[in-house]
Amino acid sequence: MVSIESSTAALHRVGGKQGWYPNVNYSDWSGRERFYVDDWLLFNFDKRYFNVLEVNQTSYDNCNDRGFIQNITRGGRDVFELTEARPYYFLSSGGYCYNGMKVSIDVEVPRAAPAPAPVKNGSPPLIAISIRVLLFLISFAVACFY
């Protein structure tokens, strides 16, 4: 499982090492994770057979793939940003939901940002890459090569 924890966004590989495939207990996986606003989900799967649809709770409960909110399937290594503190529901269509390919994610309010370091008088401001962007890029690269 790839999950980089810090005071900024984290990348969660859905299903851990198994990825997004049938017969994985996604309830156990999501129960061991903590999800916050601005975190990312990484779905790894074979796009020839599976997809990832965001659905509402009723569709999730009934494995209904019609009327989904959005199809986030692109290439089989798809990322999704958790932008709001709320429950999210995902499933795979084509009957795979009935084989366990569905996951619910409860997203919490953002983590508190660390206090900025004091600036010494007379020192110029530092220009740096956002730690959030840097951690995301590192996390994504690790997940892609894992």
SERO-4910 file (N, C-alpha, C, O; in steps of 0.05 Angstrom, whole numbers):
BEGIN
 pado doro    nc1    nc2    nc3   cac1   cac2   cac3    cc1    cc2    cc3    oc1    oc2    oc3
  Met    A     17    -23      0      0      0      0     18     24      0     37     26     15
  Val    A     11     44    -17     26     68    -18      8     90     -6    -13     96    -17
  Ser    A     17    102     15      2    124     27     23    142     40     35    134     60
  Ile    A     27    165     29     47    184     40     32    203     59     15    219     50
  Glu    A     37    201     85     23    218    104     41    242    111     65    239    115
  Ser    A     29    265    112     43    290    120     21    310    127     -2    304    128
  Ser    A     29    335    130     10    355    136     -3    365    110    -19    383    110
  Thr    A      4    353     88     -8    360     62    -21    335     50    -26    315     65
  Ala    A    -28    336     25    -43    315     13    -28    288     13     -4    287     13
  Ala    A    -44    266     13    -34    239     12    -45    226    -13    -67    232    -22
  Leu    A    -30    206    -23    -39    190    -45    -45    162    -35    -27    149    -23
  His    A    -70    153    -38    -78    126    -28    -82    108    -52    -98    113    -69
  Arg    A    -68     86    -52    -71     66    -73    -95     48    -65    -93     32    -47
  Val    A   -117     51    -80   -142     37    -73   -137      7    -74   -129     -4    -94
  Gly    A   -143     -7    -52   -140    -35    -50   -112    -44    -42   -106    -68    -41
  Gly    A    -94    -25    -37    -67    -31    -30    -53    -46    -53    -56    -38    -76
  Lys    A    -37    -66    -47    -22    -81    -68    -40    -94    -88    -32    -97   -111
  Gln    A    -65   -103    -80    -82   -116    -99    -93    -97   -120    -99   -106   -143
  Gly    A    -96    -72   -114   -107    -53   -133   -137    -56   -136   -150    -66   -118
  Trp    A   -147    -47   -159   -176    -46   -164   -184    -70   -181   -185    -69   -205
  Tyr    A   -190    -92   -167   -197   -118   -179   -219   -132   -163   -223   -125   -140
  Pro    A   -232   -152   -175   -253   -166   -161   -242   -181   -136   -218   -187   -135
  Asn    A   -260   -187   -118   -255   -204    -95   -234   -192    -76   -219   -207    -63
  Val    A   -233   -165    -74   -216   -152    -54   -235   -139    -34   -256   -128    -42
  Asn    A   -229   -141     -9   -246   -129     12   -239   -100     15   -222    -92     31
  Tyr    A   -253    -83      0   -247    -54      0   -257    -41     26   -248    -20     33
  Ser    A   -277    -53     39   -286    -42     65   -263    -44     86   -259    -25    101
  Asp    A   -250    -67     86   -227    -70    104   -205    -50     97   -194    -37    115
  Trp    A   -199    -48     71   -178    -29     63   -185     -1     71   -168     13     83
  Ser    A   -209      9     64   -216     37     70   -218     42    100   -214     64    110
  Gly    A   -225     21    115   -227     24    144   -200     27    158   -198     38    180
  Arg    A   -178     19    145   -151     23    156   -139     49    147   -117     56    157
  Glu    A   -151     64    130   -141     89    119   -155    113    132   -177    110    142
  Arg    A   -142    136    131   -155    161    138   -153    179    113   -132    182    101
  Phe    A   -176    190    106   -178    206     81   -185    235     89   -203    240    105
  Tyr    A   -171    253     77   -175    282     82   -180    297     56   -172    287     34
  Val    A   -192    320     58   -195    337     35   -168    343     23   -149    347     38
  Asp    A   -166    342     -3   -142    346    -19   -125    321    -22   -104    322    -35
  Asp    A   -132    299     -9   -119    273    -14   -126    263    -42   -145    273    -54
  Trp    A   -112    244    -52   -116    232    -78   -120    202    -75   -107    189    -58
  Leu    A   -137    191    -92   -140    162    -94   -127    153   -121   -130    167   -141
  Leu    A   -112    131   -120   -100    120   -144   -114     93   -149   -111     75   -132
  Phe    A   -127     90   -171   -140     65   -179   -122     52   -200   -118     63   -222
  Asn    A   -111     28   -194    -95     12   -213   -111    -12   -221   -120    -27   -205
  Phe    A   -115    -15   -248   -132    -37   -258   -128    -40   -288   -115    -24   -301
  Asp    A   -139    -62   -298   -138    -68   -327   -162    -55   -340   -185    -65   -337
  Lys    A   -158    -34   -355   -180    -18   -367   -196    -34   -388   -217    -25   -396
  Arg    A   -185    -56   -397   -199    -73   -417   -224    -86   -404   -243    -93   -418
  Tyr    A   -223    -90   -378   -244   -104   -364   -259    -87   -344   -283    -91   -340
  Phe    A   -245    -69   -331   -257    -55   -308   -257    -25   -313   -244    -15   -332
  Asn    A   -273    -11   -297   -274     18   -298   -278     28   -269   -281     12   -251
  Val    A   -279     55   -266   -284     67   -240   -305     88   -244   -301    108   -259
  Leu    A   -328     84   -231   -350    104   -233   -355    115   -205   -356    100   -185
  Glu    A   -357    142   -203   -367    153   -178   -397    153   -179   -409    161   -199
  Val    A   -409    143   -158   -439    140   -156   -449    151   -130   -433    158   -112
  Asn    A   -475    153   -127   -487    161   -102   -490    136    -84   -485    114    -92
  Gln    A   -498    141    -59   -500    119    -40   -520     97    -48   -515     74    -45
  Thr    A   -543    105    -59   -563     86    -67   -552     68    -89   -556     43    -88
  Ser    A   -539     80   -109   -527     64   -131   -505     46   -120   -502     23   -129
  Tyr    A   -489     56   -101   -468     40    -89   -481     16    -74   -471     -7    -78
  Asp    A   -501     20    -58   -514     -1    -43   -526    -23    -61   -526    -46    -54
  Asn    A   -536    -14    -84   -550    -33   -102   -533    -41   -126   -543    -55   -144
  Cys    A   -508    -34   -127   -490    -40   -150   -503    -30   -176   -502    -45   -196
  Asn    A   -514     -7   -176   -527      5   -200   -507     23   -213   -498     43   -202
  Asp    A   -499     16   -238   -480     32   -253   -493     52   -272   -478     65   -287
  Arg    A   -519     54   -271   -533     74   -288   -535    100   -273   -539    100   -249
  Gly    A   -534    122   -287   -537    148   -275   -514    155   -256   -518    170   -236
  Phe    A   -490    146   -262   -467    152   -245   -461    182   -245   -470    196   -263
  Ile    A   -447    191   -225   -439    219   -223   -417    226   -244   -420    245   -259
  Gln    A   -396    209   -244   -376    213   -265   -360    187   -268   -356    171   -250
  Asn    A   -350    184   -293   -332    162   -300   -304    172   -298   -296    190   -313
  Ile    A   -288    162   -279   -261    172   -276   -240    155   -290   -216    159   -287
  Thr    A   -250    135   -305   -232    117   -320   -218    132   -342   -231    145   -359
  Arg    A   -192    129   -343   -176    141   -365   -158    120   -377   -161    113   -400
  Gly    A   -139    110   -361   -120     91   -373   -112     68   -355    -95     52   -363
  Gly    A   -126     64   -333   -120     42   -315   -101     48   -292    -97     32   -275
  Arg    A    -91     72   -292    -76     83   -269    -88    111   -265    -75    131   -271
  Asp    A   -111    112   -254   -127    136   -253   -127    148   -225   -130    133   -205
  Val    A   -124    174   -223   -124    188   -198   -150    204   -195   -161    214   -215
  Phe    A   -158    208   -170   -182    223   -164   -177    239   -139   -168    228   -119
  Glu    A   -181    265   -141   -177    283   -118   -202    284   -101   -224    288   -111
  Leu    A   -198    282    -75   -220    284    -56   -222    313    -48   -207    323    -32
  Thr    A   -242    328    -59   -243    357    -56   -262    367    -35   -261    390    -28
  Glu    A   -278    349    -24   -297    357     -3   -298    337     20   -292    314     16
  Ala    A   -304    347     44   -308    330     67   -336    318     66   -355    331     74
  Arg    A   -337    294     55   -363    280     52   -357    251     44   -334    244     39
  Pro    A   -377    234     44   -373    206     34   -371    206      4   -386    221    -10
  Tyr    A   -354    190     -7   -351    185    -36   -357    155    -40   -350    138    -23
  Tyr    A   -369    149    -63   -376    121    -69   -366    115    -98   -371    130   -116
  Phe    A   -352     92   -101   -342     84   -126   -349     55   -131   -350     39   -113
  Leu    A   -353     48   -157   -357     20   -164   -348     15   -193   -343     34   -208
  Ser    A   -345    -10   -200   -339    -18   -227   -364    -30   -239   -378    -45   -226
  Ser    A   -370    -22   -264   -394    -31   -277   -391    -59   -289   -370    -72   -284
  Gly    A   -410    -68   -305   -408    -93   -318   -412   -117   -300   -403   -139   -306
  Gly    A   -424   -113   -277   -429   -135   -258   -406   -139   -238   -409   -155   -220
  Tyr    A   -383   -126   -242   -360   -130   -225   -365   -119   -197   -353   -128   -177
  Cys    A   -384   -101   -194   -391    -91   -167   -401   -114   -150   -395   -115   -126
  Tyr    A   -415   -133   -162   -426   -156   -147   -403   -174   -137   -407   -191   -120
  Asn    A   -380   -172   -150   -356   -187   -141   -338   -171   -123   -315   -177   -119
  Gly    A   -350   -150   -111   -335   -134    -91   -321   -109   -101   -308    -96    -85
  Met    A   -323   -103   -127   -309    -79   -137   -325    -54   -131   -336    -42   -150
  Lys    A   -326    -47   -106   -338    -22    -97   -325    -13    -71   -317    -30    -55
  Val    A   -323     13    -68   -310     24    -44   -324     50    -36   -331     66    -53
  Ser    A   -328     53    -10   -338     79      0   -315     91     16   -300     78     31
  Ile    A   -312    117     13   -291    133     26   -304    155     42   -319    171     31
  Asp    A   -298    157     68   -307    179     84   -284    199     87   -264    194     99
  Val    A   -289    223     76   -268    243     75   -272    263     98   -295    273    102
  Glu    A   -251    268    113   -252    286    136   -242    314    127   -231    318    106
  Val    A   -247    333    145   -238    361    140   -207    361    137   -194    343    147
  Pro    A   -197    381    124   -168    382    119   -152    381    145   -161    390    167
  Arg    A   -128    370    143   -109    370    166   -101    399    171   -101    416    153
  Ala    A    -94    404    196    -84    430    203    -56    434    191    -39    416    194
  Ala    A    -52    456    179    -26    462    167     -6    469    189    -14    482    209
  Pro    A     19    461    186     39    468    207     43    499    206     41    512    186
  Ala    A     51    509    229     56    538    232     81    544    215    100    529    215
  Pro    A     81    567    201    104    573    185    128    580    202    125    590    225
  Ala    A    152    574    192    176    581    207    180    611    208    174    625    188
  Pro    A    190    621    230    194    650    232    215    659    212    234    645    207
  Val    A    210    683    200    229    694    181    248    713    196    240    730    212
  Lys    A    274    709    191    294    727    204    293    754    190    288    756    166
  Asn    A    296    774    206    296    802    196    318    805    174    340    796    178
  Gly    A    310    817    153    329    823    132    335    800    113    348    804     93
  Ser    A    324    776    118    329    754     99    308    755     77    285    760     82
  Pro    A    317    749     52    298    750     30    278    726     31    285    705     42
  Pro    A    254    729     21    235    707     21    246    684      3    258    689    -17
  Leu    A    240    660     12    249    636     -3    227    629    -24    204    631    -18
  Ile    A    236    622    -48    218    613    -69    222    583    -71    245    574    -77
  Ala    A    201    568    -67    204    538    -68    180    526    -81    158    539    -82
  Ile    A    182    502    -90    160    487   -101    142    480    -77    151    473    -56
  Ser    A    116    482    -82     97    475    -61    102    446    -51    105    428    -67
  Ile    A    104    443    -25    109    417    -13     86    398    -22     91    374    -26
  Arg    A     62    408    -23     40    391    -31     43    380    -59     39    356    -63
  Val    A     51    396    -78     55    387   -105     78    368   -106     77    347   -120
  Leu    A    100    374    -93    123    357    -93    117    330    -81    124    309    -93
  Leu    A    103    329    -58     96    303    -46     77    287    -64     79    263    -66
  Phe    A     58    301    -78     40    287    -96     56    274   -119     52    251   -125
  Leu    A     74    290   -130     90    279   -153    107    255   -144    109    235   -159
  Ile    A    119    257   -121    135    235   -111    117    211   -106    124    188   -113
  Ser    A     94    215    -93     76    193    -87     66    180   -112     64    156   -113
  Phe    A     59    196   -132     49    185   -157     70    169   -171     65    147   -181
  Ala    A     95    179   -171    117    164   -184    122    138   -170    126    117   -183
  Val    A    121    138   -143    125    113   -127    103     93   -134    108     69   -138
  Ala    A     78    103   -135     55     85   -140     56     73   -168     49     50   -172
  Cys    A     66     89   -187     67     79   -215     88     58   -218     85     40   -235
  Phe    A    109     59   -203    131     40   -206    130     19   -185    148      2   -185
  Tyr    A    110     19   -168    108     -1   -146    100    -28   -157     97    -47   -142
***
